[in-house]
Amino acid sequence: MLTVQGEGDFAMADNRVELEEEQPEIIYIADEDGNEEEFEVIMKFEVDGSDAKYMMVAPVEPEEDETDVYAFRYEEDGDDIKLFVIQDDAEWEIVEETFNTFVEEEEDADA
């Protein structure tokens, strides 16, 4: 079987080409009561000139009529990921600007 990496994974077997959808990255975040909720990672990015890494996530099963997206700074510790709430206004502005740029680029690509 031949596998080609790209926008999606393509697998060729017996002269057939099948598009395999990419599986979303799912993480679990505990709420204030200790209940784990499932979130899909929308994007990860780093800011130039900084070692900080950021991740945008959205609930896998959002409440009705809600499209919440949450941002965290994160650190990788082996196979574990530690999430940190963004509390600094300047840091939040950088994250917000990056996310808005991403959304605009996605909208332009879909147009």
C-alpha positions in Angstrom: 0.0 0.0 0.0 1.2 3.5 -0.9 0.5 6.4 1.5 1.1 10.0 0.5 1.0 12.7 3.2 -0.6 16.1 2.3 -3.9 18.0 2.9 -5.5 14.6 3.6 -4.0 11.1 3.7 -4.4 9.2 0.4 -4.0 5.5 0.4 -3.6 3.5 -2.8 -4.4 -0.1 -2.8 -5.4 -2.3 -5.8 -5.2 0.7 -8.1 -7.9 2.5 -6.1 -7.3 5.9 -4.4 -9.2 6.5 -1.2 -9.3 9.8 0.8 -8.8 9.2 4.5 -10.1 12.0 6.6 -7.7 13.4 9.2 -8.7 12.6 12.7 -9.1 15.6 14.9 -6.8 16.0 17.9 -8.9 15.5 21.0 -7.9 16.6 24.6 -9.7 16.3 27.9 -10.0 19.3 30.2 -11.4 19.0 33.7 -14.0 21.5 34.7 -14.2 23.1 38.2 -16.1 20.0 39.5 -13.4 17.7 38.2 -15.5 16.4 35.3 -13.5 15.8 32.2 -14.9 17.5 29.0 -13.8 16.7 25.5 -12.3 19.4 23.3 -11.0 19.4 19.7 -7.7 21.2 19.1 -8.5 23.8 16.4 -4.9 25.1 16.0 -1.6 25.2 17.7 1.0 28.0 17.2 4.1 29.7 18.5 4.8 33.4 18.6 8.0 34.6 17.0 10.6 35.7 19.5 9.1 33.7 22.3 9.2 30.1 23.5 5.5 30.2 24.3 3.2 27.8 22.6 -0.5 28.3 22.3 -3.5 26.1 21.5 -7.1 27.0 20.5 -9.7 24.4 21.4 -13.5 24.1 21.1 -15.9 21.7 22.8 -16.6 18.5 20.9 -20.2 18.7 22.1 -21.0 22.4 22.4 -24.1 23.8 24.1 -26.9 24.6 21.8 -26.3 27.8 19.7 -22.8 28.3 21.2 -19.5 28.3 19.3 -17.1 28.8 22.1 -13.4 28.7 21.4 -10.8 28.7 24.3 -7.2 29.7 24.2 -4.4 28.3 26.4 -0.7 28.6 26.6 0.7 25.1 26.9 3.8 23.2 27.7 4.6 19.6 26.6 6.0 17.4 29.3 6.7 14.0 27.7 3.4 12.7 26.6 1.5 15.1 28.8 0.4 18.6 28.0 0.1 21.3 30.7 -2.4 24.1 30.0 -2.1 27.6 31.4 -4.8 30.2 31.4 -3.8 33.4 29.6 -4.0 36.2 32.1 -1.8 38.9 30.6 -3.6 41.4 28.4 -0.7 41.8 26.0 -0.3 38.0 25.6 -4.1 37.7 25.0 -3.9 40.4 22.3 -1.3 38.3 20.4 -3.4 35.2 20.7 -6.5 36.9 19.6 -4.8 38.6 16.6 -3.3 35.2 15.5 -6.7 33.5 15.8 -8.5 36.3 13.9 -5.9 36.1 11.1 -6.4 32.3 10.9 -10.2 32.7 10.7 -9.9 35.4 7.9 -7.5 33.1 5.9 -9.9 30.2 6.2 -12.8 32.3 5.1 -10.8 33.6 2.1 -9.8 30.1 1.2 -13.5 29.0 1.2 -14.6 31.9 -0.9 
